Amino acid sequence: KHCTRPVDLRHRARAAFVASRLRSIFVLYILLDATYIYLRCSPVFLSRASVSVIEQGYFLRCINGLVFFFVGYAGLTISYNTLAVIAVAINLHQPALWPPPFGHLKDLYTIRKFWGIASHPYVLQQLTIFGPHRRGKYHTSDPVSSSGPSRVRSERESWAESYRRICNAFLCSAFLHMCGDAMLQIKIWKNKTHLPIVIGFSAPFFFLQPVGILIEDVAMAVGKCLGLKAGTWTKVVGYVWMLTWMTITSPPYLSSLKAASQAAYPALYERDRVAIGGSAVEEIIKIYFGIDLASLLCSRLASQ
């Protein structure tokens, strides 16, 4: 179910809400700042070296995938929480109107939950409107209660309709990312860089996600037929499955993204990664511990 988490009851008061979101912004900023050091030092990301994610070992492949998704997660959350703090602080909105933008990270034990809960629910909800609508899924009951109209499930969506909606959602997502591919392609043409057409390099990653959802749904159906009960061990297996799937499907996408970005913005990859600086975490460690974290990390990652 692609719905957002409600605001925690402890944070329904205006002051408590603002304080909690400011803490979240601060923590995510520190983590994002530390992640920036890794991005600069890794030969896969902001490096002139033509190192592919696929060429690295499995452990670093997992780390690179997590870093890539975390940057998007943290960036969106910080932007969202900043707007939430402003809107609530000036009494424009009530705290309840700004639920957390993402679901719980502890629920990332299936691919479906990754895209439906940990991924941005608002975006996914808008994408799924392009699928066949569930006629008669909800109706407004009478009389209307004081808390608003209650929505009652009148019929269950069929298996075929569910997967049509999922496929249509990822098809739309692939199209949106291909618009980004086109922007990179225009920049590459302006640079007169000799590189094959990059429009569409991001599409296979999104086309594969419904396949993964189908595989896990079949596996869960078989498990139910065999009488297996859901529990902690099934979630552990789910975490391993989700991480394995992402480390299989995301590296080609990340490698193509780096190649296209390097051709479109070569100046970004030609600078001295150690001399760029700009990380608060890096400066604090250098001042208080005397460790040049960027140089150390760059040398370690270069030897991998």
N, C-alpha and C positions, 0 to 999 in steps of 0.2 A: 504494500500500500504506500503510495507516494505522498505522504503527508508530513508536515513539519512537527517538531516537538513543541508543546506549549511552553510558555515562559514558566520557569520554576516558581512555585508559590512563595519561596523566600525572596524572590526578586520582583514581586508584583508592585511593591512600593517604588516610587520614583527614584529616591536616593539610592536604594539598594540595587535597583536595576542599572543605574548609571555606573555605580561603583563596580558591579560585577562585569559589565561590558568593558570598562576601562582596564580592569585587571586582565581580561581576555586579550585586549589589544596589546597590552604591554608584554604579556607572555609570548604571544604569537610574533610580535616584532623581534624579540630577542632570539627566538628560534629561527625566524626568517633571516635575521642578520647572520646567525651562525651558518645557516644553510648557504648563504651567499658566498661564504669562504670556500665551501666545497665546490660550488658552481664555478668559481674562478680557477680553482686548482685542478679540478678533474679534467683530464684530456678529452673527455667526451663532450663537455659543455662549452664553456667559454675558452676554448683553446684552438690555436691554429693547427694543431696536430690533427691529422685525418684519422682519428681513432673512432671506431664504431662501437656502439653499446654492445652489439652482438659479439665483438671480438674479445670483450672482457670476460672474466670468470663469472660464474653464476652468482656468487655473493655480491660482487660489485654491480652486477646487472640488477639484483634486487634493490640495492641501495640507490642506484640511479633512478629506477622506477619510482621508489618511494619519495625521493627528493623532488622529482618532476611533479608528481601529484600533490605533494605537500605545498610546493610553491603556489600552485593554483588555489588550493584549499585555504592557505593562510592569507593570500592576497584578497580573495573574495570575502573571507570572514572579517578581516580588518576593515575593508571598505564598508561592508554592511553594518558592522558594529559602530563604526564612526558615525554613519548616518543615523543609526538608532539612538546613539547617545545625544546627538544634536536635537533630533526630533522630540525625544522625551524630556531633555533638559529644559527646552524652551516651552514645554507644555503644549506642543503641537499634537502629539499623539500620546496615548496611554501605553504603558510598557507591554500590555498583552498584545498589542498590534505588531510587536517586533519579536516574534519567536526566534529561536536559534536558526541560522540559515542552513545548517546541516544536521543530520541525524547523529546518533551516538557512534563513535568509532568502534565500540565493542560489538556493533552489529555487522561488521564487515566479514561475515562468514559465508556469504554467497555473492555471486556476481550480480544477481538481481538486486540484492540489498545494497551492494556497492553503488550501483547507478541510481537506485530509487531512494536511498536514505542518506548514505554518506556523500553521494553526489548531490548537486544542487537541486532540491525538490521543486523549486519554482520553475526552473528551466525545463525539467523533465515533464512537469505537469503541462506546460505550454506545448511541448513537443507532442505529447500523447493526444492532444485534441485533433491531430491530423489523422488519427486512426479511426476505425469504425466506432461510433459512439455506442455506449451500452444503453440501448433503449429500455426505459422502465427500470433502470438500476435503482434509482431513488425516487421517492415521492414525498411530498410534504403532508404530514399527518394533521388531522383536525381533532380537537382544536389546537391552536398554537400555544405552546407553553410559555411561561415567563422567560425562559432562557433562550427562546427562539424556536424556529421550526425544527422538528426532529426529522432526520433523514433515515428512512427505513429501507433496507435492501429488499427489493421486490422480486428480483430474479438474479441468478448467479451467471456471471459472464462465462461463455463457453471457452474451451481450451483454444479453439481456432481463432476466436475473436481476440483473446488475450495475446496470442503470438502475432497476430496481424498488427495490433496496436504497438507491441514492442518493436517489431520490424520497421513500422512506419516512423516511430520515434527515432530510432537509430539512423534511418534513412535521412530524416530531416537534420539530425545532428551532423551526419557526414556532409550533407550539403552546406551547412553553416561553416564547417571547418574548411571545406573546399573553397569557400569565399576567401578565407584567410590564405589558402594556398595560392589563389589568384593574385592576391595583393603581393605576396612574395615573388610570384612570377613576373609581375609588372616591374618590381624593383630590380629583379635580375636582368630583365631586358634593358632597363635604363643603364645598368652597370656594364652592359655588353659582355656579360659573363657567359662563357660557353658551358652550359649545363643543360641536360635534357629537360623536357617539360616537367615541371614539378606539380602542376595542378592535378589533384587527385591522390597525392601520396598519403594523405591522412585518412582517406575513405576506407581502405581495407581494415584498419583497426576497429572502426565502428561497425563495419559490416560483420565482423567476427563475433561481436558481443552477443547478439541473439543466439548464435550457435552455442556459445558457452552456457547461456541461460537454459537452452534446451537440454544440453548434456546434464546439467545439475538437476533439472526438474525430472528427467528420466531416472537418474540415479536415486533421487529421493522417493519417487514412486515405487521403484523396485525395492528400496529399503522398507517402505511401508508394507508392501506385499509380503516381505520376508519376516515381518513382525518386529523390526528394529524400532526401538524407542528413541526419541530425540532426547539429548542430554548434553552434558559437558563435552563428552568425547566426540559427539557429532559436530559440535561447534569447532572443536580443534581441527577435525578433518576438514571442515568447511573453510577455516582460515588458511590451511595449507593449500587447499584446492584453489581458492581465490587468488592467493599470492602466486601459485604456480601458473595459473592461467594468464595473469597480468604480465608475468616475466616472460611468457612465451609470445604474447600478442603485442606488447608495447615496444620492445627493442627495435623492430623494423621501423615503427612509426617515429621513435625518438631519433634513430640514425638518419632517416630521411629528413626530419625536421632540422637537424643540425646542418646537414649538407645544404639544404635550401636556405637556411638562415645565414650560413657562412657565405654563400654566394650573393645573397641580397645585402648583407651588411658586413662586408669584409673587415672594415675598420674595427668592429667590435671584437674580432678575433686576433687582430694583429698587435694589440697592446701587450705590454709586459704584465702578466697576470699577478705577479707578486707586487709590482709597483703600483697597481691600481689603487689598492687600499680602500678605505671608506667603510670598513666594518667596525662597529663599536665594540663588539665582542673581541675582535682581533686586537684592537688597541688596548683594551682593558687587560687582556692576558699578557700583552707585551709590557705594559707598565708595571703590573703587580707581580708577574712571574718571570719576566725577562725572556719569554719564549716567542720567537717569530713563527707564529702558527701557520701563516700562509706558506712560507718557505718550507717548513717541515712537512706540511700536508702535500705540497706540490711535488716534493722529492719522493715521498712515499707512494703517491698515486702514479707517478711517472714510472716507477719500478714494477708496477703491477702488470 
